[in-house]
């Protein structure tokens, strides 16, 4: 059995699910998710994968975790082990992400292991891409204004543009790690796209649309996607994925909006600077995407 520790917003959850699902698929083992970290977790919308996607989610029980980890299964013990990350203590069935960039050791885990980390690289699951695209198919059809927007998106030379501000400004711990993308980044990305996509139409997604309207000043047709908040926030990712091309923020949410785009000729622009604290992010962005 493969068990993944899961925590964070939707984009982080998807990375954790994808890495573990790939390990389970390669090992041909059952896959389960440990959601114990969401107890007393107040950010975002809680665990969302099973509500939004067709993914076959099975939750790990306390017995599942204890059976796999033994004395290391306690929450406090796992927290300490994650900080120390000592291989001799971890043993062969506890995989703790040792650093942010790609760690090849995950490929060798199984057939019984517990995964702790965020695993934010396509390299962890590229070989299971088709499986994951099926798992991450959206359950519910679009309706109302979102259905109308999806029709325009598919009729136009559409480019999604995501501005992430919100918790990057207001949540102290997050603000220490993540920059808000600059206007210079968006202007250069818009220019880059306009030089390569004829008659572009930009669809703007943001948790601060007023800032986007006041500052972007895009000299091309623009549509602002409004109203998808709270439990409906994921619909922005769904609509992003329907666009022909993407300009993403330094956000796992728009990363997945771009990755789920099935256009074989898509252009994806991502920020060159993702973190403000020097984390090595060389494996975060797929090599065919453009960093500006």
N, C-alpha and C positions, 0 to 999 in steps of 0.2 A: 504494500500500500504506500502511496505517495501522499503526503500531507503538506499543504502550504499554509503558513501563517499569513494572514491577510489583514491589511490596515491601510487607511488613507482614503482619499477621494476616488472617484470612479476611474480615472486614468491610472492611478497607482494600483488599484485593485486588478485592473486588466493586465498590467505587466506581471503581477504576482501570479495571477491565474494562468497566463500564457506560458510562463516559464515552467510552472509545475505540471501543467497539462502536457507540455512537450516531453518532460521527463517520464511521466506516467505512460504516454503513448509509446515512447521508445522502449520502456521496460515491460509494456503490456500489463500494467498493474492498475488497480482501482485508484481513483483520485478523489481526495477529500480536502475540504477547506476548514481551517481552524479560525473561527471568528471571535475567539475569546478576547482579542485585543479591542474589540468595539465596545466592550463594557465601559461605561462612563466616557465614551468618545463623543464629543459634541461638535466636531467640525463636519462640514459637508452634509451629506444625506444618509450617512450610515452605509451599510453594505447594500450594493445595488445590482450586482451582476445578474442575479436570478430574476430580478424584477424587470430588467430592461432587455436582456438577451436570451437567446435560445439555448445558452450553455447548460449542459447537464450538471447542475450543481448538487453535490452531496456534502453535507456538513460533517466534520470530524467530531466525534464524541470525546469526552474526557478519557474514556477507556482507550480510544484509538491513539490519542497522544501519549498516554502512559505506556501503552503496549510498545510503542515505537521508541520512546525516549527513556523509559525507566526512571531513575532518580533525577534525570535532567528535565522531567516534564513539568515541574512546578513553574508558575509564571515568573516568580522572582529569579529562580535559577536560570531560566532561559534568558531573562533580561541581562543577567550578569554574564552569561556565556556569550551573548551577542556583543557585549562590550569587550570582553577578553578575547574571544574567538581563538581558543587554543586547540589546535587540531587533535592533540592526544586526549583531551577531555571530550571533545565533540564526538570522536569516534567516526566510524564509516557511515552512520545513518543520520547524522545531523549536519546539514549544509547551511552554514551561516555566511552570507555574502561578505567577502573579505575587503572589498573595495567597490567603488561605484562602476568602474569600467569592467568590461567583460571578463569573467572568470571561467576558464575552460574546465575547471574541476566539476562544475555542475553537470557537464555532459557524462561524467562517469558515475553519477549517483544512481542508487537503486539496487535491488528492486524494492527496498523498504527504507524510506527516508523522510525526514522532516525538513522543510525548506524555510529559512528565515532570511528575508531580504526584500529588496524592491526589484532587482533584476531588470533594470531599465535599459535593455538592449535587444534589438531584433535578433541578434545572433543567438540568443538563448532558444528561440522558437522558429527560426526561419525555415527549418526543415519540416515543420508542421503547419505551414502557412494556410493551406487549404482547410485543414481541420479547424483552425482557429477562426478563419473567416466565417465558417459555418456556425461555430459556437457564438461568435459575436454578431450574428444577424439579429436585427432589432425585432422584438416580438410584436409590437403594436404598429398598425398603419398610421400614417400621418393624417391629420384632419384639420379642418378650419383654415386659419391663416397659414399654418405650417404646410398644409397640403398645397395651397396656392403658391407658397414660396418654393416648394420643391419642384413645381411645374415650371416656374420661371428659371430656376437653377438649371434644369435639364434642357431648357430651350435656348439658353444664353451660353456665351463663352465665359462660364462662371468661374470666379476665383473667390474662395473663402478667405477672409482675413480675421484673425482672432486677436483681440486685445484683452489681456488678463491683467487686472489691477486688483481690486477687492482685497483679499487676504494678503497679497504681496505687499500691501501698504499698511493694513490694519492689524495683522497678526504678527506679533513681535518675533516669534521663533521663525516663522516663514520668511519675514522680511530680512532676517540675518543671512539667509541662504540664497534667496532668489531676487534678481533684479526685475524691475518693470522694464519691458522693452522700450527703447527710446523712439522718439519721433523720427530720428535719422534712420533707424532700422526700417521702420515702416515705409518711409519715403523711398529709400533705396530698393526695398522689396517690391513696392508698387511699380517703380520705374523698370526694374528687372523683368517683371511679369509683362508690363505693357509693351516691351520690346520684343516679346516672344509669343504673346497671345493676341491674335487679331480681335479687334472690337471687344475688349474685355469688359465684363460687368462684375464689379466687386460686391460681394455679400459680406456684411460686417457683423461679427458676433462678438459680444463683450458683456462683462459684468458691470461695465460703466459706459453705456452707450452715449450718454451725454458728453463725456470726455471725447469719445471717438468722433461724434458729430462736430464738436467744437474745434478739434485739432487736426484731423487727418487731411481735410481739404483735397480730396481725390478728384482729379480732373477727368473722370470717366464716369459712366453710369454706376450708381451706387444704390444698394438696398440695405437697410438696417433691419436685422432680425430681432424682433422684440417679443417679450411676454413669456419666454421660457425660463421660469424661475422655480426654485424649490425642487419638488419631485419631478418637475418637467424640464429641469436643466439639461438633461441628457439629450433632449431633442435637438439642441444646438449641435452636438456631436453628430447626430444622425444627418442633419442637413449639411453640415460641413463635408461629410463623406460623399455626398451626392454631387458636390461641386467638381468641376473638371480639374482644378488646380488649387493649391493651398499656400497661404502665408500664415505660418503658425507663430504663436507666442512660445516663450520658454515654459511650456505647460504640457504635462502629459495628456491633458484633456484634448488639446488641439493636435498633439502628436498622433493620438489614435484617430481623430477625425481625418487626418491625412493618410494614415496607414490603411484605414478601411476604404478609402477611395480605390475603386477597382479599375480606374482609367490607366491603361498600360503606358500611356504617353504623358502622364501627369507630371507637372512641375511642382515641386514642393520647396519652399524657401523657409529656412529656419534661422534663428538668431545665432551668430557666432559665439556670443557670450551668453551662456545659460545660467551659470551660477555666479554669485558675487564672492564666494569664499574659496575659489581655486580648486574645486572638485574636478577631477579628470573626467571629462564627458566625451572623450573621443569616440566611444562606441554607442553613444546615445542616439545619434542621428544616422540613419542608413546612408551608405556612401553615395547613392544616386541622388540624394537630396542636396540642395544648395544652401550653404551657410553664408550669411552676409553680416 
